[in-house]
């Protein structure tokens, strides 16, 4: 079939100026940046209110750095582009983000604040969903790698205000706490609020959208055995406006034993428990998961895992994988039964159906 083009044209420009380099400052960093973007999409004979051919927006950014401190901020403003994807919102799009960080003496911290209103820009007004967004709006939350902590990943909303605090501390090797290889402690707290229409009163109200408190500790015991202990307490608003919040606690023990420089065995045990009776597709209540992985460094690894919703549909999602890495290429073959839902990587989420079968992925780093 011949596919028609949408007739959408996107143009833009970006400017970055390092004042500190121009002034030849060695200890102080000062950068200012700005961007402008325009989307052109033809308007039909009977356009909806607020719809114009051009959607013009701009952003201004600035970053300051001194020693281990860094402060950065960005402000974005854009004309409204009413469409199916933003429920015909005619208000101007605005966003503000401020980050403050510090690193030094084994300690690292990053504090982030963000406020969004109507931030998304779709490739065409007639489309809906996350597949043709022009701009990338990441979730400023902890990006979990353990499966039970990602059952309900947060995605940015049309209206939200909140932020996160990310803290690291590394106990040096040779100390009582650090042992031979050191010990890493990491904590993250993120929370977001937004406006939603109350189903009972029919009035707009400000309510919690998402909250996550995470703590993980990584330590080597001797030169052969490493353990990671992980805990996440999440509160998730499944249906804004309903007042239904789903609270869960996830705990993980991730253990790796190295037989030699090339061979290692990793065992990952997870459990998620909740008292809230939220149910979707027969899944509810407590979950358990286990993964066993053998690695033949630096090329091969094989694994098998089981994710079990033992209080809900009682289905075992058993699957395995084989991966091969060479230089900048990584190929992975997965097979078995897979759970449906949002799959997230690097802050980018996509909806995938539940299925039983085989999939092959190929990653090439450029």
C-alpha positions in Angstrom: 0.0 0.0 0.0 1.1 3.5 -0.8 1.3 5.6 2.4 0.4 9.3 2.3 2.6 11.8 4.0 1.1 14.0 6.7 2.2 17.3 5.2 3.8 18.4 8.4 7.0 20.4 8.3 9.1 20.9 11.4 12.0 23.5 11.5 14.1 24.8 14.3 17.4 26.2 15.5 19.6 26.0 18.6 22.3 28.3 20.0 24.8 27.5 22.7 27.2 30.0 24.2 29.9 29.2 26.7 30.6 32.5 28.5 33.3 31.0 30.7 35.3 29.7 27.8 35.0 33.0 26.0 36.3 34.7 29.1 38.9 32.0 29.7 37.7 31.2 33.3 39.2 28.0 34.7 37.2 27.4 37.8 33.8 28.8 36.9 31.5 27.5 34.2 28.7 29.6 32.7 26.7 28.5 29.7 23.6 30.0 28.1 21.5 28.3 25.4 18.3 28.9 23.5 16.1 27.1 21.0 13.3 27.9 18.7 10.9 25.4 16.9 8.0 25.7 14.5 5.6 23.1 13.3 3.6 23.8 10.2 0.5 21.7 9.5 -2.2 22.8 7.1 -5.6 23.7 8.5 -8.8 22.4 7.0 -11.9 24.3 5.8 -13.6 24.3 9.2 -10.8 24.4 11.8 -11.5 23.9 15.5 -11.1 26.9 17.8 -7.4 27.7 18.5 -6.0 25.7 15.6 -3.5 27.6 13.4 -1.1 26.4 10.7 2.0 27.4 12.6 2.9 26.2 16.1 5.8 28.3 17.3 7.8 27.7 20.5 11.1 28.6 22.2 13.2 27.6 25.2 15.9 29.4 27.2 18.5 27.5 29.3 21.3 28.4 31.6 23.9 26.4 33.6 26.3 27.5 36.3 29.1 25.4 37.7 31.7 25.9 40.4 33.9 23.2 41.9 31.5 20.3 42.6 28.4 22.4 42.4 26.1 22.8 39.4 22.9 24.8 38.9 20.9 24.6 35.7 17.4 25.7 34.6 15.2 25.7 31.5 12.0 27.5 30.6 9.9 26.5 27.6 6.9 28.2 26.1 5.0 27.2 23.0 1.7 28.1 21.2 -1.1 25.6 21.7 -1.6 22.9 19.1 -5.1 21.5 19.9 -5.6 18.0 18.7 -6.8 14.5 19.7 -3.7 13.9 21.7 -4.2 16.7 24.2 -8.0 16.7 24.2 -8.2 19.9 22.2 -6.3 21.9 24.8 -6.2 25.5 23.6 -4.0 26.9 26.4 -0.3 27.8 25.8 2.2 25.1 26.6 4.7 25.9 29.4 7.4 24.1 31.3 10.0 25.0 33.8 12.8 22.8 35.2 15.5 23.5 37.8 18.3 21.1 38.8 20.9 21.6 41.5 23.7 19.0 42.0 26.9 18.4 43.9 29.6 15.8 43.7 32.7 15.4 45.8 34.4 13.3 48.5 32.4 10.2 47.6 29.1 12.0 47.9 26.7 12.9 45.1 23.3 14.7 45.1 20.9 15.9 42.5 17.7 17.9 43.3 15.2 18.4 40.5 12.0 20.4 40.2 9.7 20.5 37.2 6.3 22.0 36.4 4.5 21.0 33.1 1.4 22.3 31.4 0.2 20.9 28.1 3.8 19.9 27.2 3.4 17.4 24.4 3.6 18.2 20.7 2.3 15.6 18.3 3.5 15.1 14.7 -0.1 15.4 13.5 -3.2 16.7 15.3 -5.3 13.7 14.1 -3.1 11.1 15.8 -3.2 10.0 19.4 -0.7 8.0 21.5 3.0 8.3 22.2 4.4 7.1 18.9 4.7 10.3 16.9 5.6 12.9 19.5 8.0 15.5 18.3 9.3 16.4 21.7 10.8 14.0 24.3 9.5 14.6 27.9 11.2 12.1 30.2 9.9 11.0 33.6 12.1 12.5 36.3 11.9 9.4 38.5 14.1 6.5 39.4 14.6 4.4 36.3 14.3 0.9 37.8 15.9 -2.2 36.3 14.1 -4.8 38.5 10.9 -6.1 36.9 8.6 -5.9 40.0 9.5 -2.2 40.6 8.5 -1.4 37.0 4.9 -2.8 37.1 3.5 0.7 37.2 6.1 3.1 35.6 5.3 6.8 35.8 4.8 8.7 32.6 4.7 12.6 32.5 1.1 14.1 32.5 -0.5 17.0 30.8 -0.4 18.9 34.1 2.1 18.0 36.7 4.3 19.6 39.4 6.9 17.8 41.4 10.5 16.6 41.3 13.0 14.2 42.8 16.0 14.0 45.0 18.8 11.6 44.1 21.6 10.8 46.7 24.7 8.7 46.5 27.5 7.9 48.9 30.5 5.6 48.3 32.3 4.2 51.3 35.9 4.0 50.3 37.7 0.6 50.0 39.8 -0.3 52.9 37.4 1.2 55.5 35.3 -0.8 57.9 32.1 -0.1 55.9 33.7 -0.2 52.5 35.7 -3.5 52.8 38.1 -4.5 50.1 36.1 -3.0 47.1 34.0 -0.2 48.8 30.3 0.0 49.4 27.7 2.1 47.5 24.5 3.5 49.0 21.9 5.2 46.8 18.5 6.7 47.7 15.9 8.4 45.5 12.7 10.1 46.3 10.3 11.4 43.7 6.7 12.8 43.9 4.3 14.4 41.4 1.0 16.1 41.7 -1.5 17.2 39.1 -5.0 18.4 38.4 -7.8 16.0 37.7 -11.6 16.1 37.6 -13.1 14.4 40.7 -15.5 11.7 39.5 -17.9 12.3 42.4 -18.1 16.1 42.6 -17.3 16.9 38.9 -14.8 19.6 40.1 -11.1 20.0 39.4 -8.8 19.0 42.2 -5.1 18.7 42.9 -4.1 15.2 43.7 -1.1 12.8 44.0 -0.1 11.2 40.7 3.0 9.2 41.7 5.4 8.8 44.6 8.5 6.5 44.9 11.0 6.1 47.7 13.9 3.8 46.7 17.0 2.7 48.7 19.7 0.3 47.4 23.0 -0.9 48.8 25.8 -2.5 46.8 28.7 -4.3 48.5 31.4 -6.8 47.7 32.2 -9.5 50.3 35.7 -10.5 49.5 36.7 -10.6 45.9 34.2 -13.1 44.6 30.7 -12.3 46.0 28.7 -9.1 45.4 25.3 -8.4 46.9 22.7 -5.6 46.1 19.8 -5.1 48.4 17.0 -3.0 47.0 13.7 -1.5 48.4 11.1 0.6 46.7 7.9 2.0 48.2 5.6 3.3 45.5 2.2 5.0 45.4 0.6 5.1 42.0 -2.6 6.8 40.9 -4.1 4.5 38.3 -7.1 6.6 37.4 -6.7 10.3 38.2 -9.9 11.7 39.7 -11.1 8.4 41.2 -9.1 8.8 44.4 -7.8 5.2 44.1 -4.1 5.0 45.0 -2.2 1.7 44.7 0.6 1.4 47.3 3.2 -1.3 46.9 6.5 -2.4 48.5 9.1 -4.2 46.5 12.3 -5.8 47.9 15.1 -7.4 45.9 18.2 -9.4 46.7 20.6 -9.5 43.8 23.7 -11.8 44.3 26.6 -12.4 42.0 29.4 -15.0 42.5 32.5 -14.8 40.3 34.2 -18.2 39.7 37.1 -16.5 37.9 37.6 -13.5 35.6 35.3 -14.8 32.9 32.6 -16.9 34.6 30.0 -15.6 37.0 26.6 -16.7 38.3 23.9 -14.2 39.3 20.7 -14.9 41.3 18.0 -12.3 41.6 15.1 -12.8 44.1 12.2 -10.3 44.1 9.0 -9.8 46.1 6.2 -7.2 45.8 3.5 -6.9 48.4 0.4 -4.7 48.7 -2.8 -4.4 50.7 -4.6 -2.6 48.0 -7.0 -4.7 45.9 -6.4 -3.0 42.5 -7.1 -5.4 39.7 -6.3 -5.2 36.0 -6.4 -8.1 33.5 -6.8 -10.5 36.4 -3.5 -9.3 38.0 -3.6 -8.1 41.6 -2.1 -8.5 45.0 1.4 -9.8 45.7 4.0 -10.8 43.2 7.2 -12.9 43.3 10.0 -13.2 40.8 13.3 -15.0 40.4 16.1 -14.9 37.8 19.2 -17.0 37.3 21.9 -15.8 34.9 25.2 -17.3 33.9 27.8 -15.1 32.2 30.7 -16.1 30.0 32.5 -12.8 29.9 32.9 -10.9 27.7 30.7 -12.4 25.0 27.9 -14.7 26.2 25.2 -14.8 28.9 22.2 -17.1 29.4 19.3 -16.6 31.9 15.9 -17.9 32.9 13.3 -16.1 35.0 9.9 -16.6 36.4 7.5 -13.7 37.4 4.5 -15.0 39.4 1.3 -13.1 40.4 0.4 -15.6 43.1 -2.5 -13.6 44.5 -4.1 -12.7 41.2 -4.3 -14.7 38.0 -1.7 -17.1 39.4 0.1 -17.1 36.0 3.8 -18.0 35.8 5.6 -15.8 33.2 8.5 -18.1 32.6 11.0 -17.0 30.0 14.7 -17.3 29.1 17.3 -15.4 27.1 20.6 -15.8 25.4 22.7 -12.8 24.5 26.0 -12.2 22.7 28.1 -9.1 22.7 31.0 -8.1 20.4 32.6 -4.6 20.3 29.6 -2.2 20.0 27.0 -4.8 19.0 24.7 -6.8 21.3 22.2 -9.4 20.1 19.7 -11.0 22.5 17.2 -13.8 21.9 14.2 -14.0 24.3 11.7 -16.9 24.4 8.8 -17.9 26.7 5.8 -16.2 28.2 5.9 -12.4 28.7 3.7 -10.1 30.7 1.9 -7.3 28.9 2.1 -3.6 30.0 4.4 -0.7 29.7 8.0 -1.6 29.0 10.4 1.2 29.8 14.1 1.8 28.9 16.0 5.0 29.6 12.8 6.8 30.5 11.1 5.9 27.2 8.0 3.6 27.6 6.0 1.7 25.1 2.9 -0.4 25.5 3.4 -4.1 24.7 0.8 -6.9 24.7 1.1 -10.1 26.7 2.4 -13.0 24.4 4.0 -16.4 24.3 6.8 -16.6 21.7 10.2 -15.5 20.6 11.7 -12.1 20.0 15.2 -11.0 18.8 16.7 -7.7 19.6 19.9 -6.1 18.1 21.6 -3.1 19.6 24.4 -1.2 17.9 26.2 1.6 19.7 27.3 4.3 17.3 
